[in-house]
Amino acid sequence: MKSHMNSFVIADPNKCIGCRTCMAACAVEHSGEDFFHTDVDNINFNPRLNVVKTVKVSAPVQCRQCDDSPCAVVCPVKAISNKNGYVYINKNLCIGCKTCMVACPYGVIELINQYNDGQKIFQQNLKTMGTGRNTMNLKGKIVADKCDLCINRENGPACVEVCPTKALKLVSYKNKK
């Protein structure tokens, strides 16, 4: 019986120059917004990877698409699953409980505000105190977010494509040595 592993992106810290081009490409790819014609205060900039720098090296860190997915195992609403060779988060099911963040061995799951067609989604029946007298504001819905390998993108992960030093590589079962 053949075993198939999930695909994932890996970085070569010897090639990475820490320019964060990968982060910008990721944020643009997943924002659904036209950054060049959007007010800077309204930009939804949420890259799904982070460049970690030390004195001598730098490299982006992102989801490794674990085959045994600790994040999926602990999700109380089953919003995280293995789907077509990557770990998928169903944001419509996610309740923002942070359990997956704690379980992730790489620390790459973040919570972000959820948007639909550029409009922030608010939690039903949950309000927070406003800044004015006796005012209540609806609380924005937060959901788990992580690398999805740009699964709907024809050319594969945007970060891999734009890296000027080719420090990023998509590893998959097909190209595994």
CNS distance restraints for C-alpha pairs under 8 A (distance, minus, plus):
assign (resid   4 and name CA) (resid 173 and name CA) 6.22 0.50 0.50
assign (resid   5 and name CA) (resid  67 and name CA) 6.35 0.50 0.50
assign (resid   5 and name CA) (resid  85 and name CA) 7.06 0.50 0.50
assign (resid   5 and name CA) (resid 172 and name CA) 7.21 0.50 0.50
assign (resid   5 and name CA) (resid 173 and name CA) 5.84 0.50 0.50
assign (resid   6 and name CA) (resid  65 and name CA) 6.08 0.50 0.50
assign (resid   6 and name CA) (resid  66 and name CA) 6.92 0.50 0.50
assign (resid   6 and name CA) (resid  67 and name CA) 5.97 0.50 0.50
assign (resid   6 and name CA) (resid  85 and name CA) 4.37 0.50 0.50
assign (resid   6 and name CA) (resid  86 and name CA) 5.40 0.50 0.50
assign (resid   6 and name CA) (resid 172 and name CA) 6.63 0.50 0.50
assign (resid   6 and name CA) (resid 173 and name CA) 7.16 0.50 0.50
assign (resid   7 and name CA) (resid  65 and name CA) 6.75 0.50 0.50
assign (resid   7 and name CA) (resid  85 and name CA) 5.92 0.50 0.50
assign (resid   7 and name CA) (resid  86 and name CA) 6.27 0.50 0.50
assign (resid   7 and name CA) (resid 170 and name CA) 6.97 0.50 0.50
assign (resid   7 and name CA) (resid 171 and name CA) 5.47 0.50 0.50
assign (resid   7 and name CA) (resid 172 and name CA) 4.18 0.50 0.50
assign (resid   7 and name CA) (resid 173 and name CA) 6.67 0.50 0.50
assign (resid   8 and name CA) (resid  63 and name CA) 7.41 0.50 0.50
assign (resid   8 and name CA) (resid  64 and name CA) 5.31 0.50 0.50
assign (resid   8 and name CA) (resid  65 and name CA) 5.81 0.50 0.50
assign (resid   8 and name CA) (resid  86 and name CA) 7.65 0.50 0.50
assign (resid   8 and name CA) (resid 149 and name CA) 7.17 0.50 0.50
assign (resid   8 and name CA) (resid 170 and name CA) 5.76 0.50 0.50
assign (resid   8 and name CA) (resid 171 and name CA) 5.35 0.50 0.50
assign (resid   8 and name CA) (resid 172 and name CA) 6.61 0.50 0.50
assign (resid   9 and name CA) (resid  62 and name CA) 7.60 0.50 0.50
assign (resid   9 and name CA) (resid  63 and name CA) 7.95 0.50 0.50
assign (resid   9 and name CA) (resid  64 and name CA) 6.90 0.50 0.50
assign (resid   9 and name CA) (resid 149 and name CA) 7.60 0.50 0.50
assign (resid   9 and name CA) (resid 160 and name CA) 7.81 0.50 0.50
assign (resid   9 and name CA) (resid 168 and name CA) 6.58 0.50 0.50
assign (resid   9 and name CA) (resid 169 and name CA) 5.51 0.50 0.50
assign (resid   9 and name CA) (resid 170 and name CA) 4.45 0.50 0.50
assign (resid   9 and name CA) (resid 171 and name CA) 5.92 0.50 0.50
assign (resid  10 and name CA) (resid  64 and name CA) 7.95 0.50 0.50
assign (resid  10 and name CA) (resid 168 and name CA) 5.72 0.50 0.50
assign (resid  10 and name CA) (resid 169 and name CA) 5.47 0.50 0.50
assign (resid  10 and name CA) (resid 170 and name CA) 6.53 0.50 0.50
assign (resid  10 and name CA) (resid 171 and name CA) 7.07 0.50 0.50
assign (resid  11 and name CA) (resid  16 and name CA) 7.49 0.50 0.50
assign (resid  11 and name CA) (resid  59 and name CA) 6.09 0.50 0.50
assign (resid  11 and name CA) (resid  60 and name CA) 6.46 0.50 0.50
assign (resid  11 and name CA) (resid  61 and name CA) 7.75 0.50 0.50
assign (resid  11 and name CA) (resid 167 and name CA) 5.43 0.50 0.50
assign (resid  11 and name CA) (resid 168 and name CA) 4.51 0.50 0.50
assign (resid  11 and name CA) (resid 169 and name CA) 6.46 0.50 0.50
assign (resid  12 and name CA) (resid  16 and name CA) 6.39 0.50 0.50
assign (resid  12 and name CA) (resid  59 and name CA) 6.96 0.50 0.50
assign (resid  12 and name CA) (resid 167 and name CA) 5.02 0.50 0.50
assign (resid  12 and name CA) (resid 168 and name CA) 6.48 0.50 0.50
assign (resid  13 and name CA) (resid  57 and name CA) 5.86 0.50 0.50
assign (resid  13 and name CA) (resid  58 and name CA) 5.60 0.50 0.50
assign (resid  13 and name CA) (resid  59 and name CA) 5.04 0.50 0.50
assign (resid  13 and name CA) (resid 167 and name CA) 7.10 0.50 0.50
assign (resid  14 and name CA) (resid  57 and name CA) 6.84 0.50 0.50
assign (resid  14 and name CA) (resid 167 and name CA) 7.76 0.50 0.50
assign (resid  15 and name CA) (resid 165 and name CA) 6.07 0.50 0.50
assign (resid  15 and name CA) (resid 166 and name CA) 7.18 0.50 0.50
assign (resid  15 and name CA) (resid 167 and name CA) 4.98 0.50 0.50
assign (resid  16 and name CA) (resid  57 and name CA) 7.48 0.50 0.50
assign (resid  16 and name CA) (resid  58 and name CA) 5.92 0.50 0.50
assign (resid  16 and name CA) (resid  59 and name CA) 5.68 0.50 0.50
assign (resid  16 and name CA) (resid 165 and name CA) 6.59 0.50 0.50
assign (resid  16 and name CA) (resid 166 and name CA) 7.93 0.50 0.50
assign (resid  16 and name CA) (resid 167 and name CA) 5.27 0.50 0.50
assign (resid  17 and name CA) (resid  57 and name CA) 7.80 0.50 0.50
assign (resid  17 and name CA) (resid  58 and name CA) 6.52 0.50 0.50
assign (resid  17 and name CA) (resid  59 and name CA) 7.86 0.50 0.50
assign (resid  17 and name CA) (resid 165 and name CA) 7.63 0.50 0.50
assign (resid  18 and name CA) (resid  51 and name CA) 6.57 0.50 0.50
assign (resid  18 and name CA) (resid  52 and name CA) 7.86 0.50 0.50
assign (resid  18 and name CA) (resid  53 and name CA) 6.85 0.50 0.50
assign (resid  18 and name CA) (resid  58 and name CA) 5.40 0.50 0.50
assign (resid  18 and name CA) (resid  59 and name CA) 6.55 0.50 0.50
assign (resid  20 and name CA) (resid  24 and name CA) 6.55 0.50 0.50
assign (resid  20 and name CA) (resid  51 and name CA) 6.35 0.50 0.50
assign (resid  21 and name CA) (resid  25 and name CA) 6.17 0.50 0.50
assign (resid  21 and name CA) (resid 159 and name CA) 7.50 0.50 0.50
assign (resid  21 and name CA) (resid 162 and name CA) 6.92 0.50 0.50
assign (resid  21 and name CA) (resid 163 and name CA) 6.48 0.50 0.50
assign (resid  21 and name CA) (resid 164 and name CA) 7.99 0.50 0.50
assign (resid  22 and name CA) (resid  26 and name CA) 6.10 0.50 0.50
assign (resid  22 and name CA) (resid  49 and name CA) 7.98 0.50 0.50
assign (resid  22 and name CA) (resid  60 and name CA) 7.95 0.50 0.50
assign (resid  22 and name CA) (resid 158 and name CA) 7.24 0.50 0.50
assign (resid  22 and name CA) (resid 159 and name CA) 4.24 0.50 0.50
assign (resid  22 and name CA) (resid 160 and name CA) 7.29 0.50 0.50
assign (resid  22 and name CA) (resid 162 and name CA) 6.46 0.50 0.50
assign (resid  22 and name CA) (resid 163 and name CA) 6.05 0.50 0.50
assign (resid  23 and name CA) (resid  27 and name CA) 6.18 0.50 0.50
assign (resid  23 and name CA) (resid  47 and name CA) 5.26 0.50 0.50
assign (resid  23 and name CA) (resid  48 and name CA) 7.32 0.50 0.50
assign (resid  23 and name CA) (resid  49 and name CA) 6.19 0.50 0.50
assign (resid  23 and name CA) (resid  50 and name CA) 6.57 0.50 0.50
assign (resid  23 and name CA) (resid  51 and name CA) 7.49 0.50 0.50
assign (resid  23 and name CA) (resid 159 and name CA) 7.01 0.50 0.50
assign (resid  24 and name CA) (resid  28 and name CA) 6.15 0.50 0.50
assign (resid  24 and name CA) (resid  47 and name CA) 6.78 0.50 0.50
assign (resid  25 and name CA) (resid  29 and name CA) 6.01 0.50 0.50
assign (resid  25 and name CA) (resid  47 and name CA) 7.94 0.50 0.50
assign (resid  25 and name CA) (resid 158 and name CA) 5.82 0.50 0.50
assign (resid  25 and name CA) (resid 159 and name CA) 5.90 0.50 0.50
assign (resid  25 and name CA) (resid 162 and name CA) 7.07 0.50 0.50
assign (resid  26 and name CA) (resid  30 and name CA) 6.25 0.50 0.50
assign (resid  26 and name CA) (resid  46 and name CA) 7.94 0.50 0.50
assign (resid  26 and name CA) (resid  47 and name CA) 5.15 0.50 0.50
assign (resid  26 and name CA) (resid  48 and name CA) 6.45 0.50 0.50
assign (resid  26 and name CA) (resid  49 and name CA) 7.64 0.50 0.50
assign (resid  26 and name CA) (resid 158 and name CA) 5.97 0.50 0.50
assign (resid  26 and name CA) (resid 159 and name CA) 6.02 0.50 0.50
assign (resid  27 and name CA) (resid  31 and name CA) 5.82 0.50 0.50
assign (resid  27 and name CA) (resid  44 and name CA) 7.95 0.50 0.50
assign (resid  27 and name CA) (resid  45 and name CA) 5.40 0.50 0.50
assign (resid  27 and name CA) (resid  46 and name CA) 5.20 0.50 0.50
assign (resid  27 and name CA) (resid  47 and name CA) 4.23 0.50 0.50
assign (resid  27 and name CA) (resid  48 and name CA) 7.16 0.50 0.50
assign (resid  28 and name CA) (resid  32 and name CA) 7.12 0.50 0.50
assign (resid  28 and name CA) (resid  33 and name CA) 7.31 0.50 0.50
assign (resid  28 and name CA) (resid  35 and name CA) 7.47 0.50 0.50
assign (resid  28 and name CA) (resid  45 and name CA) 7.43 0.50 0.50
assign (resid  29 and name CA) (resid 150 and name CA) 7.83 0.50 0.50
assign (resid  29 and name CA) (resid 158 and name CA) 6.98 0.50 0.50
assign (resid  30 and name CA) (resid  46 and name CA) 7.82 0.50 0.50
assign (resid  30 and name CA) (resid  47 and name CA) 7.79 0.50 0.50
assign (resid  31 and name CA) (resid  44 and name CA) 5.99 0.50 0.50
assign (resid  31 and name CA) (resid  45 and name CA) 6.76 0.50 0.50
assign (resid  31 and name CA) (resid  46 and name CA) 7.42 0.50 0.50
assign (resid  32 and name CA) (resid 117 and name CA) 7.95 0.50 0.50
assign (resid  32 and name CA) (resid 118 and name CA) 7.68 0.50 0.50
assign (resid  33 and name CA) (resid  38 and name CA) 7.59 0.50 0.50
assign (resid  33 and name CA) (resid  43 and name CA) 7.67 0.50 0.50
assign (resid  33 and name CA) (resid  44 and name CA) 7.74 0.50 0.50
assign (resid  33 and name CA) (resid 118 and name CA) 7.41 0.50 0.50
assign (resid  34 and name CA) (resid  38 and name CA) 6.25 0.50 0.50
assign (resid  35 and name CA) (resid  43 and name CA) 6.88 0.50 0.50
assign (resid  38 and name CA) (resid  42 and name CA) 6.74 0.50 0.50
assign (resid  38 and name CA) (resid  43 and name CA) 6.50 0.50 0.50
assign (resid  39 and name CA) (resid  43 and name CA) 6.68 0.50 0.50
assign (resid  46 and name CA) (resid 112 and name CA) 7.59 0.50 0.50
assign (resid  48 and name CA) (resid  62 and name CA) 6.81 0.50 0.50
assign (resid  48 and name CA) (resid 108 and name CA) 7.89 0.50 0.50
assign (resid  48 and name CA) (resid 145 and name CA) 7.03 0.50 0.50
assign (resid  48 and name CA) (resid 146 and name CA) 5.04 0.50 0.50
assign (resid  48 and name CA) (resid 147 and name CA) 4.93 0.50 0.50
assign (resid  49 and name CA) (resid  60 and name CA) 6.26 0.50 0.50
assign (resid  49 and name CA) (resid  61 and name CA) 5.65 0.50 0.50
assign (resid  49 and name CA) (resid  62 and name CA) 4.65 0.50 0.50
assign (resid  49 and name CA) (resid  63 and name CA) 7.69 0.50 0.50
assign (resid  49 and name CA) (resid 108 and name CA) 7.19 0.50 0.50
assign (resid  49 and name CA) (resid 146 and name CA) 7.45 0.50 0.50
assign (resid  49 and name CA) (resid 147 and name CA) 6.71 0.50 0.50
assign (resid  50 and name CA) (resid  60 and name CA) 5.24 0.50 0.50
assign (resid  50 and name CA) (resid  61 and name CA) 5.46 0.50 0.50
assign (resid  50 and name CA) (resid  62 and name CA) 6.78 0.50 0.50
assign (resid  51 and name CA) (resid  58 and name CA) 6.68 0.50 0.50
assign (resid  51 and name CA) (resid  59 and name CA) 5.33 0.50 0.50
assign (resid  51 and name CA) (resid  60 and name CA) 3.87 0.50 0.50
assign (resid  51 and name CA) (resid  61 and name CA) 6.12 0.50 0.50
assign (resid  52 and name CA) (resid  58 and name CA) 5.51 0.50 0.50
assign (resid  52 and name CA) (resid  59 and name CA) 5.52 0.50 0.50
assign (resid  52 and name CA) (resid  60 and name CA) 5.88 0.50 0.50
assign (resid  52 and name CA) (resid  61 and name CA) 6.88 0.50 0.50
assign (resid  53 and name CA) (resid  57 and name CA) 6.08 0.50 0.50
assign (resid  53 and name CA) (resid  58 and name CA) 4.16 0.50 0.50
assign (resid  53 and name CA) (resid  59 and name CA) 6.64 0.50 0.50
assign (resid  54 and name CA) (resid  58 and name CA) 5.98 0.50 0.50
assign (resid  61 and name CA) (resid 106 and name CA) 7.96 0.50 0.50
assign (resid  61 and name CA) (resid 108 and name CA) 7.24 0.50 0.50
assign (resid  62 and name CA) (resid 106 and name CA) 7.64 0.50 0.50
assign (resid  62 and name CA) (resid 108 and name CA) 5.62 0.50 0.50
assign (resid  62 and name CA) (resid 146 and name CA) 7.42 0.50 0.50
assign (resid  62 and name CA) (resid 147 and name CA) 6.29 0.50 0.50
assign (resid  63 and name CA) (resid 106 and name CA) 7.11 0.50 0.50
assign (resid  63 and name CA) (resid 108 and name CA) 5.78 0.50 0.50
assign (resid  63 and name CA) (resid 109 and name CA) 7.57 0.50 0.50
assign (resid  63 and name CA) (resid 146 and name CA) 6.41 0.50 0.50
assign (resid  63 and name CA) (resid 147 and name CA) 5.54 0.50 0.50
assign (resid  64 and name CA) (resid 106 and name CA) 7.91 0.50 0.50
assign (resid  65 and name CA) (resid  69 and name CA) 7.08 0.50 0.50
assign (resid  65 and name CA) (resid  86 and name CA) 5.42 0.50 0.50
assign (resid  65 and name CA) (resid  87 and name CA) 5.26 0.50 0.50
assign (resid  66 and name CA) (resid  70 and name CA) 7.65 0.50 0.50
assign (resid  66 and name CA) (resid  86 and name CA) 8.00 0.50 0.50
assign (resid  66 and name CA) (resid  87 and name CA) 7.24 0.50 0.50
assign (resid  67 and name CA) (resid  82 and name CA) 7.59 0.50 0.50
assign (resid  69 and name CA) (resid  73 and name CA) 6.47 0.50 0.50
assign (resid  69 and name CA) (resid  81 and name CA) 7.94 0.50 0.50
assign (resid  69 and name CA) (resid  82 and name CA) 7.76 0.50 0.50
assign (resid  69 and name CA) (resid  87 and name CA) 7.31 0.50 0.50
assign (resid  70 and name CA) (resid  74 and name CA) 6.48 0.50 0.50
assign (resid  70 and name CA) (resid 100 and name CA) 7.54 0.50 0.50
assign (resid  70 and name CA) (resid 103 and name CA) 5.80 0.50 0.50
assign (resid  70 and name CA) (resid 104 and name CA) 6.24 0.50 0.50
assign (resid  70 and name CA) (resid 105 and name CA) 7.88 0.50 0.50
assign (resid  71 and name CA) (resid  75 and name CA) 6.29 0.50 0.50
assign (resid  71 and name CA) (resid  80 and name CA) 7.04 0.50 0.50
assign (resid  71 and name CA) (resid  99 and name CA) 7.51 0.50 0.50
assign (resid  71 and name CA) (resid 100 and name CA) 4.36 0.50 0.50
assign (resid  71 and name CA) (resid 101 and name CA) 7.20 0.50 0.50
assign (resid  71 and name CA) (resid 103 and name CA) 5.43 0.50 0.50
assign (resid  71 and name CA) (resid 104 and name CA) 5.65 0.50 0.50
assign (resid  72 and name CA) (resid  78 and name CA) 6.78 0.50 0.50
assign (resid  72 and name CA) (resid  79 and name CA) 7.45 0.50 0.50
assign (resid  72 and name CA) (resid  80 and name CA) 4.69 0.50 0.50
assign (resid  72 and name CA) (resid  81 and name CA) 5.64 0.50 0.50
assign (resid  72 and name CA) (resid 100 and name CA) 7.14 0.50 0.50
assign (resid  74 and name CA) (resid  99 and name CA) 6.61 0.50 0.50
assign (resid  74 and name CA) (resid 100 and name CA) 6.39 0.50 0.50
assign (resid  74 and name CA) (resid 103 and name CA) 7.20 0.50 0.50
assign (resid  75 and name CA) (resid  79 and name CA) 6.52 0.50 0.50
assign (resid  75 and name CA) (resid  80 and name CA) 6.63 0.50 0.50
assign (resid  75 and name CA) (resid  99 and name CA) 6.50 0.50 0.50
assign (resid  75 and name CA) (resid 100 and name CA) 6.14 0.50 0.50
assign (resid  77 and name CA) (resid  93 and name CA) 6.79 0.50 0.50
assign (resid  77 and name CA) (resid  94 and name CA) 6.99 0.50 0.50
assign (resid  77 and name CA) (resid  95 and name CA) 7.72 0.50 0.50
assign (resid  78 and name CA) (resid  93 and name CA) 7.66 0.50 0.50
assign (resid  79 and name CA) (resid  89 and name CA) 5.64 0.50 0.50
assign (resid  79 and name CA) (resid  90 and name CA) 5.01 0.50 0.50
assign (resid  79 and name CA) (resid  91 and name CA) 7.08 0.50 0.50
assign (resid  79 and name CA) (resid  92 and name CA) 7.96 0.50 0.50
assign (resid  79 and name CA) (resid  93 and name CA) 5.23 0.50 0.50
assign (resid  79 and name CA) (resid  94 and name CA) 5.37 0.50 0.50
assign (resid  80 and name CA) (resid  87 and name CA) 6.86 0.50 0.50
assign (resid  80 and name CA) (resid  88 and name CA) 5.54 0.50 0.50
assign (resid  80 and name CA) (resid  89 and name CA) 4.52 0.50 0.50
assign (resid  80 and name CA) (resid  90 and name CA) 6.30 0.50 0.50
assign (resid  81 and name CA) (resid  87 and name CA) 5.64 0.50 0.50
assign (resid  81 and name CA) (resid  88 and name CA) 5.34 0.50 0.50
assign (resid  81 and name CA) (resid  89 and name CA) 6.73 0.50 0.50
assign (resid  82 and name CA) (resid  86 and name CA) 5.63 0.50 0.50
assign (resid  82 and name CA) (resid  87 and name CA) 4.51 0.50 0.50
assign (resid  82 and name CA) (resid  88 and name CA) 5.98 0.50 0.50
assign (resid  83 and name CA) (resid  87 and name CA) 6.07 0.50 0.50
assign (resid  83 and name CA) (resid  88 and name CA) 6.06 0.50 0.50
assign (resid  86 and name CA) (resid 148 and name CA) 6.84 0.50 0.50
assign (resid  86 and name CA) (resid 149 and name CA) 7.48 0.50 0.50
assign (resid  87 and name CA) (resid 148 and name CA) 6.96 0.50 0.50
assign (resid  88 and name CA) (resid 148 and name CA) 6.62 0.50 0.50
assign (resid  89 and name CA) (resid  94 and name CA) 7.54 0.50 0.50
assign (resid  89 and name CA) (resid 144 and name CA) 7.20 0.50 0.50
assign (resid  89 and name CA) (resid 145 and name CA) 7.18 0.50 0.50
assign (resid  90 and name CA) (resid  94 and name CA) 6.33 0.50 0.50
assign (resid  91 and name CA) (resid 114 and name CA) 7.94 0.50 0.50
assign (resid  91 and name CA) (resid 143 and name CA) 6.09 0.50 0.50
assign (resid  91 and name CA) (resid 144 and name CA) 7.12 0.50 0.50
assign (resid  94 and name CA) (resid 143 and name CA) 5.75 0.50 0.50
assign (resid  94 and name CA) (resid 144 and name CA) 6.84 0.50 0.50
assign (resid  95 and name CA) (resid 142 and name CA) 7.47 0.50 0.50
assign (resid  95 and name CA) (resid 143 and name CA) 6.42 0.50 0.50
assign (resid  96 and name CA) (resid 111 and name CA) 6.96 0.50 0.50
assign (resid  96 and name CA) (resid 141 and name CA) 7.74 0.50 0.50
assign (resid  96 and name CA) (resid 142 and name CA) 5.44 0.50 0.50
assign (resid  96 and name CA) (resid 143 and name CA) 4.64 0.50 0.50
assign (resid  96 and name CA) (resid 144 and name CA) 6.07 0.50 0.50
assign (resid  98 and name CA) (resid 102 and name CA) 6.65 0.50 0.50
assign (resid  98 and name CA) (resid 111 and name CA) 7.58 0.50 0.50
assign (resid  98 and name CA) (resid 144 and name CA) 7.45 0.50 0.50
assign (resid  99 and name CA) (resid 103 and name CA) 6.38 0.50 0.50
assign (resid 100 and name CA) (resid 104 and name CA) 6.05 0.50 0.50
assign (resid 100 and name CA) (resid 109 and name CA) 7.18 0.50 0.50
assign (resid 100 and name CA) (resid 144 and name CA) 7.85 0.50 0.50
assign (resid 101 and name CA) (resid 107 and name CA) 6.51 0.50 0.50
assign (resid 101 and name CA) (resid 108 and name CA) 7.45 0.50 0.50
assign (resid 101 and name CA) (resid 109 and name CA) 5.25 0.50 0.50
assign (resid 101 and name CA) (resid 110 and name CA) 6.74 0.50 0.50
assign (resid 101 and name CA) (resid 144 and name CA) 7.95 0.50 0.50
assign (resid 102 and name CA) (resid 107 and name CA) 7.56 0.50 0.50
assign (resid 104 and name CA) (resid 108 and name CA) 6.92 0.50 0.50
assign (resid 104 and name CA) (resid 109 and name CA) 6.98 0.50 0.50
assign (resid 108 and name CA) (resid 146 and name CA) 6.47 0.50 0.50
assign (resid 109 and name CA) (resid 144 and name CA) 6.37 0.50 0.50
assign (resid 109 and name CA) (resid 145 and name CA) 5.69 0.50 0.50
assign (resid 109 and name CA) (resid 146 and name CA) 5.10 0.50 0.50
assign (resid 110 and name CA) (resid 144 and name CA) 5.65 0.50 0.50
assign (resid 110 and name CA) (resid 145 and name CA) 5.33 0.50 0.50
assign (resid 110 and name CA) (resid 146 and name CA) 6.60 0.50 0.50
assign (resid 111 and name CA) (resid 142 and name CA) 5.94 0.50 0.50
assign (resid 111 and name CA) (resid 143 and name CA) 5.27 0.50 0.50
assign (resid 111 and name CA) (resid 144 and name CA) 4.61 0.50 0.50
assign (resid 111 and name CA) (resid 145 and name CA) 5.91 0.50 0.50
assign (resid 112 and name CA) (resid 142 and name CA) 5.23 0.50 0.50
assign (resid 112 and name CA) (resid 143 and name CA) 5.60 0.50 0.50
assign (resid 112 and name CA) (resid 144 and name CA) 6.53 0.50 0.50
assign (resid 112 and name CA) (resid 145 and name CA) 6.62 0.50 0.50
assign (resid 113 and name CA) (resid 120 and name CA) 7.05 0.50 0.50
assign (resid 113 and name CA) (resid 121 and name CA) 7.60 0.50 0.50
assign (resid 113 and name CA) (resid 140 and name CA) 6.36 0.50 0.50
assign (resid 113 and name CA) (resid 141 and name CA) 5.79 0.50 0.50
assign (resid 113 and name CA) (resid 142 and name CA) 4.46 0.50 0.50
assign (resid 113 and name CA) (resid 143 and name CA) 6.44 0.50 0.50
assign (resid 114 and name CA) (resid 120 and name CA) 6.03 0.50 0.50
assign (resid 114 and name CA) (resid 121 and name CA) 5.66 0.50 0.50
assign (resid 114 and name CA) (resid 140 and name CA) 7.46 0.50 0.50
assign (resid 114 and name CA) (resid 141 and name CA) 5.74 0.50 0.50
assign (resid 114 and name CA) (resid 142 and name CA) 5.65 0.50 0.50
assign (resid 114 and name CA) (resid 143 and name CA) 6.26 0.50 0.50
assign (resid 115 and name CA) (resid 119 and name CA) 5.19 0.50 0.50
assign (resid 115 and name CA) (resid 120 and name CA) 4.37 0.50 0.50
assign (resid 115 and name CA) (resid 121 and name CA) 5.39 0.50 0.50
assign (resid 116 and name CA) (resid 120 and name CA) 6.49 0.50 0.50
assign (resid 116 and name CA) (resid 121 and name CA) 6.69 0.50 0.50
assign (resid 120 and name CA) (resid 140 and name CA) 6.88 0.50 0.50
assign (resid 120 and name CA) (resid 141 and name CA) 7.98 0.50 0.50
assign (resid 121 and name CA) (resid 140 and name CA) 5.89 0.50 0.50
assign (resid 121 and name CA) (resid 141 and name CA) 5.77 0.50 0.50
assign (resid 122 and name CA) (resid 138 and name CA) 6.13 0.50 0.50
assign (resid 122 and name CA) (resid 139 and name CA) 5.61 0.50 0.50
assign (resid 122 and name CA) (resid 140 and name CA) 4.14 0.50 0.50
assign (resid 122 and name CA) (resid 141 and name CA) 5.00 0.50 0.50
assign (resid 123 and name CA) (resid 138 and name CA) 6.82 0.50 0.50
assign (resid 123 and name CA) (resid 139 and name CA) 5.72 0.50 0.50
assign (resid 123 and name CA) (resid 140 and name CA) 5.70 0.50 0.50
assign (resid 123 and name CA) (resid 141 and name CA) 4.96 0.50 0.50
assign (resid 124 and name CA) (resid 138 and name CA) 7.90 0.50 0.50
assign (resid 125 and name CA) (resid 138 and name CA) 7.81 0.50 0.50
assign (resid 126 and name CA) (resid 138 and name CA) 6.15 0.50 0.50
assign (resid 126 and name CA) (resid 139 and name CA) 6.01 0.50 0.50
assign (resid 127 and name CA) (resid 136 and name CA) 5.98 0.50 0.50
assign (resid 127 and name CA) (resid 137 and name CA) 5.31 0.50 0.50
assign (resid 127 and name CA) (resid 138 and name CA) 4.43 0.50 0.50
assign (resid 127 and name CA) (resid 139 and name CA) 5.36 0.50 0.50
assign (resid 128 and name CA) (resid 136 and name CA) 5.55 0.50 0.50
assign (resid 128 and name CA) (resid 137 and name CA) 5.23 0.50 0.50
assign (resid 128 and name CA) (resid 138 and name CA) 6.23 0.50 0.50
assign (resid 128 and name CA) (resid 139 and name CA) 6.07 0.50 0.50
assign (resid 129 and name CA) (resid 134 and name CA) 7.63 0.50 0.50
assign (resid 129 and name CA) (resid 135 and name CA) 6.15 0.50 0.50
assign (resid 129 and name CA) (resid 136 and name CA) 4.69 0.50 0.50
assign (resid 129 and name CA) (resid 137 and name CA) 6.14 0.50 0.50
assign (resid 130 and name CA) (resid 134 and name CA) 7.40 0.50 0.50
assign (resid 130 and name CA) (resid 135 and name CA) 4.91 0.50 0.50
assign (resid 130 and name CA) (resid 136 and name CA) 4.89 0.50 0.50
assign (resid 130 and name CA) (resid 137 and name CA) 5.50 0.50 0.50
assign (resid 131 and name CA) (resid 135 and name CA) 6.98 0.50 0.50
assign (resid 149 and name CA) (resid 156 and name CA) 6.88 0.50 0.50
assign (resid 149 and name CA) (resid 157 and name CA) 5.12 0.50 0.50
assign (resid 150 and name CA) (resid 156 and name CA) 5.99 0.50 0.50
assign (resid 150 and name CA) (resid 157 and name CA) 4.80 0.50 0.50
assign (resid 150 and name CA) (resid 158 and name CA) 6.77 0.50 0.50
assign (resid 151 and name CA) (resid 156 and name CA) 6.74 0.50 0.50
assign (resid 151 and name CA) (resid 157 and name CA) 7.37 0.50 0.50
assign (resid 152 and name CA) (resid 156 and name CA) 7.95 0.50 0.50
assign (resid 153 and name CA) (resid 157 and name CA) 7.03 0.50 0.50
assign (resid 153 and name CA) (resid 158 and name CA) 7.96 0.50 0.50
assign (resid 155 and name CA) (resid 161 and name CA) 7.60 0.50 0.50
assign (resid 156 and name CA) (resid 160 and name CA) 7.70 0.50 0.50
assign (resid 156 and name CA) (resid 161 and name CA) 7.60 0.50 0.50
assign (resid 157 and name CA) (resid 161 and name CA) 6.62 0.50 0.50
assign (resid 157 and name CA) (resid 170 and name CA) 7.75 0.50 0.50
assign (resid 158 and name CA) (resid 162 and name CA) 6.26 0.50 0.50
assign (resid 159 and name CA) (resid 163 and name CA) 6.12 0.50 0.50
assign (resid 159 and name CA) (resid 168 and name CA) 7.29 0.50 0.50
assign (resid 160 and name CA) (resid 166 and name CA) 7.10 0.50 0.50
assign (resid 160 and name CA) (resid 167 and name CA) 7.86 0.50 0.50
assign (resid 160 and name CA) (resid 168 and name CA) 5.10 0.50 0.50
assign (resid 160 and name CA) (resid 169 and name CA) 6.01 0.50 0.50
assign (resid 160 and name CA) (resid 170 and name CA) 7.08 0.50 0.50
assign (resid 163 and name CA) (resid 167 and name CA) 6.55 0.50 0.50
assign (resid 163 and name CA) (resid 168 and name CA) 6.76 0.50 0.50
assign (resid 171 and name CA) (resid 175 and name CA) 6.57 0.50 0.50
assign (resid 171 and name CA) (resid 176 and name CA) 6.69 0.50 0.50
assign (resid 172 and name CA) (resid 176 and name CA) 5.97 0.50 0.50
